Amino acid sequence: MVYTTNDLINYVERIMLNEIPLEEVEGTIYKHFHPIAIYPIDVDKFNCDVKVHKGWIFHDLKKGEINVIYHVRYYDDNKIFGGCNAPSKWLIERVDGKWEIVKIIEKP
């Protein structure tokens, strides 16, 4: 369960690392962060480097935002996919006692 904003950041990092099965991830987070949804990789044959750096967090216990910079690199023997030092703003809401990302804003 994702009860704190730190839990939410760790959850996203675990998704990016493919530590959470695809069928357990849905919605905004799946479409934006799960490697299978983003890159044409064979999930059984890739390696990855992932780090999510938390910037500042602002919320009123119901809604808010988290600013992060993340680095993700997926690679196999031939190809590398990913992004380096990507700034991102996550709009969050507390739903049924847990934090969820409702929108992701990234600057090109």
HELIX and SHEET records of a PDB file:
HELIX    1   1 THR A    5  MET A   16  1                                  12    
HELIX    2   2 LEU A   22  GLU A   24  5                                   3    
HELIX    3   3 GLY A   27  PHE A   33  1                                   7    
HELIX    4   4 PRO A   35  ILE A   38  1                                   4    
SHEET    1   A 4 ASN A  47  HIS A  59  0                                        
SHEET    2   A 4 LYS A  63  TYR A  75 -1                                        
SHEET    3   A 4 ILE A  80  VAL A  95 -1                                        
SHEET    4   A 4 LYS A  98  GLU A 106 -1                                        
END                                                                             
